[in-house]
Amino acid sequence: MSDHGPGHHHAHGPANRGRVVHTTSAPLFVTGEDTAPEAVVVVHGEPGIDAGLEADIRTLAAGGRLVVVPYLYFRDGGPDYPQYDLAEAAFARLDPTDVDADVDGAVDHLTGRLGFDRSALRLAATGGGRPGAARAAHRLGLPDPLPLDRPHHADQTRTLR
């Protein structure tokens, strides 16, 4: 019998103890409502999911979309690289097949777990994430990805609305 109050939980060891981590298991940054009529998978570029990209994807979600972004740097232990030279080097080390698996995992999350129809999905990308998003669009039969680079942010959110 525990002497802790209701709702108190102890974690004994890592949550993933004894589990196999597959290449499609990139953690996902998710914002928006699961019941949104549209969903967007964003493939981040070199800096990762930094404050600027997070603001952009929250803006997309505020427009009535569910937005999912795979953390491509999860194997390195971080969501972003604030110094661009480190970000470029980290992005260059990403294996394109791992990026493809992570993007496919995000799409599978939307279509399999949440029940989105592929016709309600879009891809978007920023910086070095564009090739991975383009490969996914071709591989999955989705429309060409939308660019989400900061200078074009206002135009792209209007396009998606």
C-alpha positions as CSV (number, residue, x, y, z in Angstrom):
1,M,0.0,0.0,0.0
2,S,1.4,3.4,-1.0
3,D,1.5,6.3,1.4
4,H,1.3,8.7,-1.5
5,G,-2.0,10.5,-2.3
6,P,-4.2,9.7,-5.2
7,G,-2.8,10.6,-8.6
8,H,0.8,10.2,-7.4
9,H,2.8,8.0,-9.7
10,H,6.4,6.7,-9.5
11,A,8.4,6.1,-12.6
12,H,10.8,3.2,-12.0
13,G,13.3,3.3,-14.8
14,P,12.9,4.6,-18.4
15,A,9.4,4.3,-20.0
16,N,11.0,2.5,-23.0
17,R,12.8,-0.2,-21.0
18,G,12.8,-3.4,-22.8
19,R,11.3,-2.0,-26.0
20,V,12.9,-2.0,-29.4
21,V,13.2,1.4,-31.0
22,H,12.5,1.2,-34.7
23,T,13.6,3.7,-37.3
24,T,10.0,4.8,-37.7
25,S,9.7,5.8,-34.1
26,A,10.7,9.4,-34.2
27,P,8.9,11.3,-31.5
28,L,6.3,13.7,-32.9
29,F,5.6,17.3,-32.1
30,V,1.8,17.6,-32.4
31,T,-0.3,20.6,-32.2
32,G,-3.9,21.3,-33.1
33,E,-7.1,19.3,-32.7
34,D,-7.3,15.6,-33.6
35,T,-10.7,16.3,-35.1
36,A,-9.4,19.0,-37.5
37,P,-10.5,18.5,-41.1
38,E,-6.9,18.7,-42.4
39,A,-3.5,17.7,-41.2
40,V,0.0,18.8,-42.2
41,V,3.2,16.9,-41.7
42,V,6.1,19.4,-41.5
43,V,9.7,18.2,-42.2
44,H,12.0,20.6,-40.4
45,G,15.3,21.9,-41.7
46,E,18.7,22.3,-40.3
47,P,17.9,24.2,-37.1
48,G,15.4,21.6,-36.0
49,I,12.2,22.5,-34.2
50,D,13.3,25.9,-32.9
51,A,11.2,28.7,-31.5
52,G,10.6,30.2,-35.0
53,L,9.4,26.9,-36.5
54,E,7.3,26.2,-33.5
55,A,5.5,29.5,-33.8
56,D,4.9,28.8,-37.5
57,I,3.4,25.4,-36.9
58,R,1.2,26.8,-34.1
59,T,-0.1,29.4,-36.6
60,L,-0.9,26.6,-39.0
61,A,-2.7,24.7,-36.3
62,A,-4.7,27.9,-35.3
63,G,-6.0,27.9,-38.9
64,G,-7.9,24.7,-38.2
65,R,-5.3,22.0,-38.9
66,L,-3.6,19.2,-37.0
67,V,0.1,19.7,-37.4
68,V,2.6,16.9,-36.9
69,V,6.4,17.3,-37.0
70,P,8.8,14.4,-36.5
71,Y,11.8,15.2,-34.4
72,L,14.5,14.2,-36.9
73,Y,17.2,14.9,-34.3
74,F,15.8,12.5,-31.7
75,R,18.7,10.1,-32.2
76,D,21.1,13.0,-31.2
77,G,19.0,13.8,-28.1
78,G,17.7,17.3,-29.0
79,P,14.9,19.0,-30.9
80,D,17.1,21.8,-32.3
81,Y,20.6,23.2,-32.8
82,P,20.7,27.0,-32.1
83,Q,24.1,27.4,-33.8
84,Y,23.8,27.1,-37.6
85,D,27.2,25.5,-38.2
86,L,26.3,22.7,-35.7
87,A,22.8,22.4,-37.2
88,E,24.2,22.0,-40.7
89,A,26.6,19.3,-39.6
90,A,23.9,17.5,-37.7
91,F,21.5,17.6,-40.6
92,A,24.2,16.4,-43.0
93,R,24.6,13.3,-40.7
94,L,20.9,12.4,-41.1
95,D,20.4,9.3,-43.2
96,P,17.8,10.0,-45.9
97,T,16.2,6.6,-45.3
98,D,15.8,7.5,-41.6
99,V,14.2,10.8,-42.5
100,D,11.9,9.0,-44.9
101,A,10.9,6.5,-42.2
102,D,10.3,9.3,-39.7
103,V,8.0,11.1,-42.2
104,D,6.2,7.9,-43.1
105,G,5.8,7.3,-39.4
106,A,4.1,10.7,-39.0
107,V,1.8,10.0,-41.9
108,D,1.0,6.6,-40.5
109,H,0.1,8.2,-37.2
110,L,-2.3,10.5,-38.9
111,T,-3.9,7.9,-41.2
112,G,-3.7,4.8,-39.0
113,R,-4.1,6.0,-35.5
114,L,-6.2,9.2,-36.0
115,G,-8.1,8.1,-39.1
116,F,-7.2,10.9,-41.5
117,D,-7.9,10.3,-45.1
118,R,-4.8,10.9,-47.3
119,S,-6.8,13.5,-49.3
120,A,-6.8,15.6,-46.1
121,L,-3.1,15.5,-45.7
122,R,-0.5,18.0,-46.8
123,L,3.3,18.1,-46.5
124,A,5.3,21.2,-45.7
125,A,9.0,21.7,-45.2
126,T,11.6,24.3,-44.3
127,G,15.3,24.5,-45.4
128,G,17.0,21.1,-45.7
129,G,13.7,19.3,-45.0
130,R,12.4,20.1,-48.5
131,P,14.0,17.0,-50.2
132,G,12.6,14.6,-47.6
133,A,9.2,16.2,-47.9
134,A,9.4,16.0,-51.7
135,R,10.4,12.3,-51.6
136,A,7.5,11.6,-49.3
137,A,5.0,13.5,-51.6
138,H,6.2,11.4,-54.5
139,R,6.3,8.1,-52.5
140,L,2.9,8.6,-50.9
141,G,1.0,10.2,-53.8
142,L,0.5,13.5,-51.9
143,P,0.6,17.1,-53.4
144,D,3.9,18.9,-53.6
145,P,5.1,20.1,-50.2
146,L,4.6,23.7,-49.3
147,P,7.6,25.8,-48.2
148,L,7.5,27.1,-44.7
149,D,10.6,29.3,-44.7
150,R,10.3,32.4,-42.4
151,P,10.3,35.0,-45.2
152,H,7.4,33.3,-46.9
153,H,5.4,32.3,-43.7
154,A,2.6,34.8,-44.2
155,D,2.0,33.7,-47.8
156,Q,2.0,30.0,-47.0
157,T,-0.4,30.3,-44.1
158,R,-2.8,32.1,-46.5
159,T,-2.3,29.3,-49.0
160,L,-3.2,26.6,-46.5
161,R,-6.3,28.4,-45.2
